Amino acid sequence: MSDLKNDVLNQMEDNELEEGELYVLKKGVLEHLQRDPDDNLRKIRITDDAFETLVNVQRSMRKNLNGYKPDITVVCSAIIKHGASDVEQAQVAVKDYVQKIFN
C-alpha cells in the first residue's frame, strides 16, 4: 500500500468517522466536510434497477480512482449530467425507458 493510503487509513482508525458524513483529503489529512445548511441536494426516487446500475458504477470506480469509491450522489450527478448533455438523445432515452417499463 502507498504511504498516503496508509496515512489515511490510520487517520480513519484514530478518528471517529460518522456514517453518512463527507470527508475530504487535503494535503494528506482527512478533514470533515461541512455541509451547507442551505444544502441544495434533492431527494429523488429512482427505480431499483437504476439504483443497482449506479451502485455497480460506483464500485467499479475504485480501480479508476486508486481505491477511492465516490459518493453515490457524485456518481448519480455525473451520469445525469453526461446523459442529459444532449437534450435530444436524453429525450429518446426517456421515451425508450418509459416504453420499456410500461410494456
C-alpha positions in Angstrom: 0.0 0.0 0.0 1.1 3.5 -0.6 2.3 5.7 2.2 -0.6 8.1 1.6 -3.2 5.3 1.7 -1.7 4.0 5.0 -1.8 7.5 6.5 -5.4 7.9 5.6 -6.3 4.5 7.0 -4.5 5.4 10.2 -6.4 8.7 10.4 -9.7 6.8 9.9 -8.9 4.4 12.7 -7.8 7.3 15.0 -10.8 9.5 14.3 -14.4 8.6 14.9 -15.9 9.0 11.4 -19.6 9.4 11.2 -21.5 7.4 8.7 -23.3 9.5 6.1 -20.9 12.4 6.5 -18.5 13.5 3.8 -14.7 13.8 4.3 -12.0 15.3 2.0 -8.4 14.6 1.8 -6.3 17.8 2.0 -2.5 17.6 1.9 -2.6 14.1 3.4 -5.0 14.9 6.2 -8.6 13.7 6.3 -11.0 16.5 7.1 -14.7 16.5 7.8 -16.5 18.4 5.0 -19.0 20.8 6.5 -22.4 20.7 4.8 -24.1 23.9 3.8 -27.3 24.4 5.9 -28.9 25.6 2.7 -28.0 22.3 1.0 -29.4 22.2 -2.5 -29.2 18.4 -2.9 -32.6 17.0 -3.9 -34.1 13.7 -2.9 -35.5 11.9 -5.9 -37.0 8.4 -6.2 -35.5 6.1 -8.8 -36.2 2.6 -9.8 -34.4 -0.3 -8.2 -32.7 -1.3 -11.4 -31.4 2.2 -12.0 -30.0 2.3 -8.4 -28.3 -1.1 -8.9 -26.7 0.3 -12.0 -25.5 3.3 -10.1 -24.0 1.1 -7.3 -22.2 -1.0 -9.9 -20.7 2.0 -11.5 -19.8 3.4 -8.1 -18.0 0.2 -7.1 -16.2 -0.1 -10.4 -14.7 3.4 -9.9 -12.4 2.1 -7.1 -10.0 0.8 -9.8 -10.1 4.0 -11.8 -9.7 6.3 -8.7 -6.9 4.4 -7.0 -9.1 2.8 -4.3 -11.4 5.8 -3.7 -15.2 5.0 -4.1 -17.1 8.2 -4.9 -20.3 9.0 -3.0 -23.4 7.7 -4.8 -24.6 11.4 -5.2 -21.5 12.2 -7.2 -21.9 9.1 -9.4 -25.6 9.9 -10.0 -24.9 13.5 -10.7 -22.1 12.7 -13.2 -24.3 10.2 -15.1 -27.2 12.6 -15.2 -25.1 15.5 -16.4 -23.4 13.3 -19.0 -26.6 11.6 -20.2 -28.6 14.9 -20.4 -25.8 16.9 -22.2 -27.5 16.2 -25.5 -31.2 17.0 -24.9 -32.5 15.2 -28.0 -30.7 12.0 -27.1 -31.8 12.3 -23.4 -35.4 12.6 -24.7 -35.0 9.5 -26.8 -33.6 7.6 -23.8 -36.5 8.7 -21.6 -39.0 7.7 -24.2 -37.4 4.3 -24.7 -37.2 3.7 -20.9 -40.9 4.7 -20.4 -41.9 2.3 -23.2 -39.8 -0.5 -21.6 -41.2 -0.2 -18.1 -44.9 0.2 -19.2 -45.0 -2.5 -21.9 
